[in-house]
Amino acid sequence: MKLKTAVIVATAMSLCAPVAYAELVVPWLSYRTGPYSPSGIPAADGFADYFTLLNERDGGIGGVPVRVLDCETGYNTQKGVECYEATKGEGSLVYSPLSTGITYQLIPRATADGIPIHSMGYGRTAAADGTIFSHIFNFPAHYWDGASIAVKHILSLNDGDISGKKIGLVYHNSAYGKEPIRTLEEFSEKHGYELMLIPVDHPGQEQKSQWLEIRREKPDYLLMWGWGVMNAVAIQEAANIRFPMENFIGIWWSGSENDVLPVGERAHGYKALALHGVGNGFPVFDDLQKFVVDAGMAAGAGDQVGTVLYNRGMYGALLIAEAIKTAQEIHGVADITPAMMRDGMEALEITEEKMTALGLPNFGPAFAVSCENHGGNGIAMVQQWDAENGEWNIISDMIQSDKEIINRLIMEDSAAYAAENNIEPRC
Amino acid sequence: MHEQLLFALEVSLNGLMTGVLYSLVALGFVLIFKASGVFNYAQGVMALFAALTLVGFQSGQVPFAHLINAVFGSNIHHFGWHLPVILSILLTLLVMVLLAVVIEKLVLKHLINQEPIVLFMATIGLAYFLEGFGDLMWGSEIKRLDVGIPQGISESIENFTFESLGYGFFIDRLDIVATAVAAVLVISLTVFSQYSRVGRALRAVADDHQAALSVGISLRYIWVVVWSVAGFVALVAGIMWGAKSGVQFSLSLIALKALPVLMLGGFTSIPGAIIGGLIIGVGEKLFEFLMGPLIGGATENWFAYVLALVFLVFRPQGLFGERIIERV
């Protein structure tokens, strides 16, 4: 009797026990709540939807399904660190913090834990130096590339001569907003323009002082490193003082629909840098509609598809998916570990042929990552807001940043970081 | 006139205008604190909720559309109409009155005779609830608020000052409208509280709950009235701030700008909220103008609190607050 009972219990336990199956865990530190949620939601939706597409259409990556691990941070650095600590034990392959503050906090932790971080177009710029930052990647371009590309765009508008011009930087008074200052100072020496710094405190709802100063000082061009409501208020105030919109250029985090729509037709002509293509006129969106949105599997309401920040999240997911494929090829296994993922990211190569095959022709730059270079090739475009049609348009070719100066600055900063933290250069 | 002096004058004028916008938010706090001794932490969120509701009505948005679509698999978002501004404002006002009734019935009624800190904690809970409820009802995307308020530089003022002083001042037309609205609002609230029957009852409750109850004034009714009026003030603040930055979550953070105004002006004085707002507005703008370039700028957020704290050293109850006298 006892044996019979034991057999029944053992059978029942084995049936109820969770079945161990392979999955690729990809965390996304999201912010669907709080003051930055209008930006956090579309990015999170784009990221999740792309992996849902891969799961539904292709059966995952290399036959292994992907699980997006969404953890809410509210764009709060402390919560972001808590999210990381709470989820790193779940087999997390690579973190996307979507916050420069959180990225800064995670750099030493993730490096110690051997888990890669992908801070695409944000975070600590010097992390592009793979010899010091072994687990941090910020491809395809970083803030200093952005600063250089903005200056190059202004150069192209002035026949290559901007000496004597005055360029203002309206920036979020945080680690993020201050990132381009050093680079812009270097470029001002090289090109002979005068740099004017205009900090704006969080959240940036009230900017009257800053714009009165801009009106008095009359800069020729304005750059903006803003986020959240700060962007819309700045564009509104620029319109109020009749600053020419075509001379106002935001970084790629100041160039979404959220930033221009509240201003209405007065935002017409505002420019921003573009890490990737705009709109939903790419073949991959047909698949997204069919396999994700129409199938009722979209992460959100499906109303963000094709917006700038949705595309940003989707592009981030695509680059991670390609890095996973690379890691699988390198190691010959489908169910990879974080260490293998790091290898995959370091060997990632994106070509135009690959992007076309993925349904995104001319969407983003071709670039290659290496042990030394974690930042990609530093290429972006310029987009301009058309208020009449309510759409962004790409108005430039792919612009290559000034690597000569940027690489020197990166080496200086990463060397200082290495000295502070006793890191031996590798590669 | 010296150029720097003209700039300082322009900054001061803009500070006054900005101060009026701060006062609009502070007024809602004062009204509720005056009548019930409750510091309403949810006042900023009420401004956000009111603005969201206004845009929702105006654009014919279906409330809870995302929830309905998720549950029933439908795909509805808009009714297909656009309501006139006045009608939308009236409907929003109705919603704010309903909200006041619900808050009284579900929250305040159960907390009569509780310590002020308990009521304060309840308003914190209310703020978080209302924030999520607003998101669920109207969605979290940034919305454009267009109620026809003119925006941008006032060219007549610019031309006038240029001709008379040699430098054209910048004054935003939105700020001029906000100042006019605030003036009308303060006069209306003063007349309401001084001369109307309900206003007198409100003041009686503010002076002494027990005495007011003993002469037959319904505390619960007064609370509904006060929260409704605070809802109306929140709507006005939401319209003004929403027109500046779009209607989105950050609108609730304007409450942070009202706190130093309240500390300075006193929590129980309507004129105090106005004067406090003006002092904070001018003070922070002038400090930024004079000291900002020397210390790296972005001083406004913290300077407002420092200014309020300096005033508190000399008048702990605020400029117009009631002096607390406790005898042993």
Chai-1 contact restraints between the chains, C-beta under 6 A:
chainA,res_idxA,chainB,res_idxB,connection_type,confidence,min_distance_angstrom,max_distance_angstrom,comment,restraint_id
A,P35,B,F249,contact,1.0,0.0,6.0,A-B,restraint_1
A,P35,B,S250,contact,1.0,0.0,6.0,A-B,restraint_2
A,S37,B,S140,contact,1.0,0.0,6.0,A-B,restraint_3
A,S37,B,F249,contact,1.0,0.0,6.0,A-B,restraint_4
A,P38,B,S140,contact,1.0,0.0,6.0,A-B,restraint_5
A,P38,B,E141,contact,1.0,0.0,6.0,A-B,restraint_6
A,P38,B,I142,contact,1.0,0.0,6.0,A-B,restraint_7
A,P38,B,Q248,contact,1.0,0.0,6.0,A-B,restraint_8
A,N173,B,A298,contact,1.0,0.0,6.0,A-B,restraint_9
A,P199,B,G297,contact,1.0,0.0,6.0,A-B,restraint_10
A,P199,B,A298,contact,1.0,0.0,6.0,A-B,restraint_11
A,D201,B,A298,contact,1.0,0.0,6.0,A-B,restraint_12
A,D201,B,N301,contact,1.0,0.0,6.0,A-B,restraint_13
A,P203,B,S250,contact,1.0,0.0,6.0,A-B,restraint_14
A,P203,B,L253,contact,1.0,0.0,6.0,A-B,restraint_15
A,Q205,B,S245,contact,1.0,0.0,6.0,A-B,restraint_16
A,Q205,B,S250,contact,1.0,0.0,6.0,A-B,restraint_17
A,K208,B,N14,contact,1.0,0.0,6.0,A-B,restraint_18
A,K208,B,T18,contact,1.0,0.0,6.0,A-B,restraint_19
A,S209,B,K285,contact,1.0,0.0,6.0,A-B,restraint_20
A,S209,B,E288,contact,1.0,0.0,6.0,A-B,restraint_21
A,L212,B,V11,contact,1.0,0.0,6.0,A-B,restraint_22
A,R215,B,F170,contact,1.0,0.0,6.0,A-B,restraint_23
A,V229,B,S245,contact,1.0,0.0,6.0,A-B,restraint_24
A,V229,B,S250,contact,1.0,0.0,6.0,A-B,restraint_25
A,A232,B,S245,contact,1.0,0.0,6.0,A-B,restraint_26
A,A232,B,G246,contact,1.0,0.0,6.0,A-B,restraint_27
A,V233,B,S245,contact,1.0,0.0,6.0,A-B,restraint_28
A,N240,B,G152,contact,1.0,0.0,6.0,A-B,restraint_29
A,N240,B,I153,contact,1.0,0.0,6.0,A-B,restraint_30
A,N240,B,D172,contact,1.0,0.0,6.0,A-B,restraint_31
A,N258,B,I142,contact,1.0,0.0,6.0,A-B,restraint_32
A,L261,B,R144,contact,1.0,0.0,6.0,A-B,restraint_33
A,P262,B,I142,contact,1.0,0.0,6.0,A-B,restraint_34
A,P262,B,R144,contact,1.0,0.0,6.0,A-B,restraint_35
A,P262,B,G246,contact,1.0,0.0,6.0,A-B,restraint_36
A,A301,B,H66,contact,1.0,0.0,6.0,A-B,restraint_37
